[in-house]
Amino acid sequence: TVRARFMASYRLEGGWSLGGATVLDMLGRGGGWQGDVGVGHQGRLGAGTTWGSGVALAFAGDRNLQTYFGVTEEQAARTGYPVYEPRTGLRDITAHVNARTPLVDHWHVFYGASLSRLLGPAAASPLPRRTSTWGLNAGLAYRF
C-alpha cells in the first residue's frame, strides 16, 4: 500500500518540543490509520555530540488494530486462538533516547535505545507473546 504521514511539531524553550502525527493507508489495503502524540527534549553533550529523548503515546483505528492484533473467525478456526476484534484505542507507549556524534569530515555515528509497551486493545490481543519490547540501534551516516 501507500502510506501518508502528516505531522506537526512545536519547539518550546529549553530544548523541549511537542509533536503529533497521523499515518493513513491511502490505498485502503488494510492498514487503516494510526497516530501518536509525544514530548521530547534535545541537548548537547560536549564536543559536538547531540542527544535527544522522548515519550510518545500511539493510538489506532479499528482496521489498523484488526490487521495487526485481531483474530478473525477463519484465523481462529485454523490456529486455535480466540476470535478478537479490537476497537479504536490506544496502541502503545514508547520512550527513547538517542545521540549523534560527529567523526571526521561529514561522517557521523548515531546510537540509541527504546522501550515500548502495548496498551489498550493491542495489549488485550491474544497474539502478542509479550507486551513490552526494547531495541538498540546504531549507525553511520554521511551528511552532505
C-alpha positions in Angstrom: 0.0 0.0 0.0 1.0 3.7 0.1 1.1 5.4 3.4 0.9 9.1 4.0 2.3 10.6 7.2 1.1 14.0 8.4 3.0 15.5 11.3 3.4 18.7 13.2 5.8 19.8 16.0 6.2 22.8 18.1 9.5 23.8 19.7 9.3 25.1 23.3 12.0 26.8 25.3 14.9 24.9 26.8 15.2 22.2 24.1 11.7 20.8 24.7 9.2 20.0 21.9 5.7 18.7 21.4 4.5 16.8 18.4 1.9 14.6 16.8 1.4 12.6 13.7 -1.2 10.6 11.8 -0.4 7.8 9.3 -3.1 6.9 6.7 -3.3 3.9 4.4 -4.0 5.9 1.2 -5.0 2.8 -0.9 -7.3 1.2 1.7 -5.4 -2.1 1.8 -6.0 -3.0 5.4 -3.6 -0.6 7.2 -6.2 1.7 8.5 -5.0 4.8 10.4 -2.7 5.3 13.4 -1.4 8.3 15.2 0.8 9.5 18.0 1.4 12.4 20.3 4.6 13.0 22.2 7.0 15.2 24.0 10.8 15.3 23.6 13.9 17.1 24.8 17.2 17.8 22.9 20.5 19.0 24.1 24.3 18.9 23.6 26.9 16.8 25.2 30.4 18.3 24.8 32.3 18.3 21.5 29.5 18.3 19.0 27.5 15.3 20.3 23.8 16.0 20.4 21.2 13.9 22.2 17.5 13.5 22.4 14.9 11.8 24.4 11.2 11.5 24.3 8.0 9.7 25.1 5.2 9.0 22.5 1.7 7.7 23.0 0.3 5.9 20.0 -3.4 5.1 19.1 -5.0 3.4 16.1 -8.3 2.8 14.4 -10.3 -0.4 14.2 -8.9 -1.5 10.9 -5.3 -1.0 11.9 -5.7 -2.8 15.2 -7.6 -5.6 13.5 -4.8 -6.0 10.9 -2.0 -6.3 13.5 -3.7 -7.6 16.6 -7.1 -9.1 15.6 -8.1 -12.7 15.0 -10.9 -13.4 12.5 -13.2 -16.4 12.8 -11.3 -18.1 9.9 -8.0 -17.4 11.6 -9.3 -18.7 14.9 -10.5 -21.9 13.3 -7.1 -22.5 11.8 -5.0 -21.5 14.8 -7.0 -22.2 18.0 -6.7 -18.5 19.1 -10.0 -16.9 20.2 -11.7 -14.5 17.9 -10.6 -11.0 18.8 -11.9 -7.8 17.2 -10.2 -4.8 18.7 -11.8 -1.3 18.5 -10.2 2.1 18.1 -8.0 2.9 21.1 -4.5 3.0 22.5 -1.8 1.0 20.8 1.5 1.6 22.7 3.7 4.0 24.6 7.4 4.3 23.7 10.3 6.0 25.4 13.6 6.6 23.6 17.0 8.1 24.0 19.4 8.7 21.2 22.6 10.6 20.3 24.7 11.7 17.3 28.4 12.3 17.4 30.5 13.8 14.5 33.5 11.9 13.4 35.6 13.2 10.6 34.6 15.3 7.6 30.9 14.8 7.1 30.7 11.4 8.9 28.6 10.9 12.0 27.8 8.0 14.2 24.4 7.7 15.8 23.1 5.4 18.5 20.1 4.9 20.8 17.7 2.8 22.7 14.0 2.5 23.1 11.4 0.8 25.3 7.8 0.1 24.2 4.7 -1.3 25.9 1.5 -2.3 24.3 -1.6 -0.7 25.7 -5.4 -0.9 25.4 -6.8 -3.2 22.6 -3.3 -4.1 21.4 -2.3 -5.4 24.8 -5.5 -7.3 25.2 -5.0 -9.2 22.0 -4.2 -12.9 22.3 -1.4 -12.6 19.7 1.5 -10.8 21.4 3.8 -13.1 23.4 4.9 -10.1 25.5 3.6 -6.6 25.9 6.9 -4.9 26.4 9.8 -4.7 23.9 13.1 -2.9 23.7 15.5 -2.0 21.0 19.0 -0.7 20.3 20.2 1.0 17.2 23.4 2.3 15.9 24.6 3.5 12.5 27.0 5.5 10.4 25.8 8.5 8.4 27.3 10.9 5.8 25.8 14.4 5.9 26.1 16.5 2.7 
